[in-house]
Amino acid sequence: MGDNFQTLNLTENPFPQNPFIIIDGNDKRINGLIHYAKIFENEHEKFKKFIEKKTNLIYISGSQMVRGDGKSAFIAQHYRQIEQIPDTIPVFIRCTDKNGRMNNPDRFCREFLIKLEEKNYLWQTFSKLLIQFVKDHPSYGYAYAKFQTLFSKFKTPPDQLPVLRYTKISNTKDLAKTFSDWLYDKCGCSLNTAKFFTQIYLEKPRELRKQLEKSADKIQEYDDFLKILFLSGFDHIYIFLDQMEDSLENITTKTVVEFTAGMRRIIEKSNGKCTLICTLHISSIRAILDNPQAKINITSLAPMDDNHKIMLFPENIKKNSNIVEFIKTYLSHFRPENFENNEISPFEKDVLKYVAYLTKGNLRDILRGMYESINVALEQNELHIDMNFIKNNHQQIFGKDFSQESFDESKSQNFTDN
C-alpha cells in the first residue's frame, strides 16, 4: 500500500492505528510530537501556571465516561515542553491495571528510578558529584583533573569504569565508602542507597539497573535519589503517571486504601522537589472520593479542587473549526515536499464535522475513524473522502451501519467557525 499514499498527496497514513501514547517510541503519531493545542487552550494555560507554581500534584481528568478523551495526549505535550527546560527532569510512566507491572506506588517509584538510569540522569549526577567530592577531599584532591578527564571520556556508563588507569587509585572500595559517607552527610539520603550507588558505579556501572530492579522499599529509594539529584544541581522533577486510572480499576476497597497510602508517602517525599501529574478517569476519582480513608490519604495533601485539577472537555473539538485544524495538524506531517499544508484533502469538511458528531468528540475514536478512512480509500482507489464515501463504507470504517437520522442530527449541530 506504501506507494499508493502519493495518490492522496500523503507519504503514509497520518493517523495512528492504535491511538495510545508511547512516549519513547519513534512514531510521532503516538509519541506526543503531533498535537493541536487549541482544543484545550485554556486548560493548557492553567497547566502552565501549575508548573510555574511547582504544584505538588496535578490531576488531569476528562468529562467523558468512555476512554480516549485526550488526557494522555495532553500530558505528553507538556512532557515534551518540560524536556526543554534546563535543570529539570521529566519522567513519563505508563500505568497498568492489577494484571500489569505498573499498578501501585512502589512500582511507580521503581520505574522512575529505572528511567533515570536509562536516560543517563543518574550517571550525570554520579560523575558531577564524584568530581565535586574529589575536589574538596584532601586525600583525593590530586585526582581532580584526572576524574574530569575520565568522565569526559565516559559520558555513559561503561561495563567497567577504569578508575586505576585514569587516576592511579587502586582501592575503589575505600573511595566508594568515603564518597558514600560524604553523600550521606551532604544530602541526608540513607547510607544503604549511598553505598550501592557509589560502589556499583565506581566498579561495574551497568550493574546498577539490576540493583534498582531488586525488591526493596522503592518509595524510600525514591526519596534518597531525589536528595542525591538535588545535591547535584537539579531544580525540579516532573513525573507523569499516564493512565493512573487503570491502577484503580476493579480493585478492593482495602487495595484502594493501600494505593492511596503509598501515593501519600510519595507526595510527602516529593515536597518541594517533584510535581506528580496523574490522569484519572471519572470512575477512579469516585473510587478515591467514595472511600473515606483513601480520600483523606490523598486530598489532605492535594485536594481535588481548582488549585490541583484540570478537566478536559473533548467536545471542544466542535468549536472554532477545531476538528478541521486537528485533522490538518496530522495531515501536515505526512505531506510530500512543496505541498500546501493548509489543505485537508482527501477529506471534505462535512466529513470531519460528521465524524466529530458521531464520536461525540472522543479524540481516540476520531483518529481511528480517520485511519480507517484513509485505508479504505486506498483499497478502493478513491481520491476523495466525502460523505457519499463515508455512507457507503460506514460499517468498515466505524464498525456500525450508517444512520441517516444521526447524519441529519449532525448537520443541525452548531459547529461554530469563529
Secondary structure, DSSP 8 states (H G I E B T S, - for coil): -GGGGGGGT-SS--S-SS----TTSS-TTTSSS---GGGGHHHHHHHHHHHHHT-SEEEEEES-SSS-SSHHHHHHHHHHHHTTSTTEEEEEEE---TTSS--SHHHHHHHHHHHHHHTTHHHHHHHHHHHHHHHH-TTTGGGHHHHHHHHHH-SS--SS--HHHHH----HHHHHHHHHHHHHHHH---HHHHHHHHHHHHH-GGGHHHHHHSSS-HHHHHHHHHHHHHHTT--EEEEEEETGGGGGTT--HHHHHHHHHHHHHHHHHHTTTEEEEEEE-HHHHHHHHTSHHHHHHHHTTS-SSTTTEEEE-GGGGGSTTHHHHHHHHHHHTT--TT--TT--TTB-HHHHHHHHHHTTT-HHHHHHHHHHHHHHHHHTT-S-B-HHHHHHTHHHHHSS---HHHHHHHHHS-----
